[in-house]
Amino acid sequence: MLQILNNTNNDPRIICGDWNCTYSTVSNSLNPDVLNMVSTPNPRHAKLLTKLCDDFELADPFRTKYPNQREFSYVLSDPTKKNRSRIDFFITSRAILQNITECTISPNLQSKMFDHKAIHLSTIVKKSSNPTIPTISHAILCDPDLDYVVGLAVADTYANSTAALIIGGWEAIKQQIGQSKDKLRCAGPSNIHMLPGDRSEYDEPMREGLIAEIREFLDG
């Protein structure tokens, strides 16, 4: 884990798991993460976790949001035993604590096969104050089929907005536009996007015929 944390530099971190120790390192009687226990689980691990959090500026969002709340993730399967502990939790970068909206523990065990409850965390992602403007690669301008795509889009927009076409003419134009779009899809990509041999000797003239029909429609 140390290697992973060192390699992530200052990236926000969210780590989750069964730590087999509590986040709090205070004595058993004052530790909010245990109940009815003679001693806290793995106190040495808890101190190592505290050092890890200090070294990498991490914190437990559950305890940060609810400093005095007592909930437990580990429940013994034996119903006669009442000892509890919170040894399953998230550790996150302190810088993103303000973005965490919820950190909870499931009220019940999800299966009789497990003695640990599920834990949940919800965050919000802040949008950049200076969003980048989406761009389109200039390479698309070299596509030989670009004229057909643009031409059909213009024809479709015109047919949907003009009042100059009579009802019958409008329906015929819309049908021809739809048919031409289908032909363009069936024709497939231009040869500049294909490797030699990708298209058979039969497919090539078929594509040329479809493109010719689209061109004829647009010219008309």
Residue pairs with C-beta under 8 A, 6 or more apart in sequence:
1 15
1 52
2 52
5 13
5 52
5 56
12 92
12 93
12 95
12 96
13 56
13 58
13 91
13 92
13 93
14 90
14 91
14 92
14 93
14 96
14 121
14 123
15 58
15 90
15 91
15 92
16 89
16 90
16 91
16 119
16 121
17 88
18 87
18 88
18 116
19 45
19 49
19 87
19 88
19 89
20 41
20 42
20 45
20 87
21 40
21 41
21 42
21 43
21 45
21 46
21 49
21 87
22 31
22 33
22 34
22 40
22 41
22 46
22 85
22 86
22 87
23 33
23 46
23 49
23 60
23 63
23 86
23 89
24 31
24 32
24 33
24 40
24 46
24 63
25 40
25 43
25 46
25 47
25 50
27 40
28 34
28 37
28 38
28 39
28 40
31 40
32 63
32 68
32 69
32 70
33 40
33 63
33 70
33 72
33 85
33 86
33 87
34 40
34 41
34 72
34 83
34 84
34 85
34 86
35 70
35 72
35 82
35 83
35 84
35 85
36 82
36 83
36 84
37 83
37 84
37 85
40 46
40 85
41 85
41 87
49 91
52 58
52 91
53 59
53 60
53 91
56 93
57 93
57 94
57 95
58 91
58 92
58 93
58 94
59 91
59 92
59 94
59 97
60 89
60 90
60 91
61 90
61 92
61 97
61 100
61 103
61 121
62 69
62 71
62 86
62 89
62 90
62 103
62 104
62 105
62 119
63 89
64 97
65 100
65 103
66 103
71 86
71 105
72 84
72 85
72 86
72 105
72 117
73 85
73 86
73 87
73 88
73 89
73 105
73 116
73 117
73 119
74 84
74 85
74 86
74 87
74 88
74 115
74 116
74 117
75 84
75 109
75 115
75 116
75 117
76 83
76 115
77 112
77 115
86 105
88 105
88 116
88 117
88 119
89 119
90 103
90 119
90 121
92 100
92 121
96 123
99 123
99 124
99 125
99 126
100 121
100 122
100 123
101 122
101 123
101 124
102 120
102 121
102 122
103 119
103 120
103 121
103 122
104 119
104 120
105 117
105 118
105 119
105 120
106 117
106 118
106 119
106 120
107 117
108 117
109 115
109 116
109 117
110 117
110 118
140 146
142 192
143 190
143 192
143 193
144 190
144 192
145 184
145 187
145 189
145 190
145 211
148 180
148 184
148 211
148 214
148 215
148 218
149 184
151 218
152 177
152 180
152 181
152 184
152 214
152 218
155 173
155 177
155 218
156 174
156 177
159 165
159 170
159 173
159 174
159 177
165 173
176 217
180 213
180 214
180 217
180 218
183 210
183 211
183 213
183 214
184 210
184 211
184 214
186 210
187 207
187 210
187 211
187 214
188 199
188 203
188 207
191 199
199 207
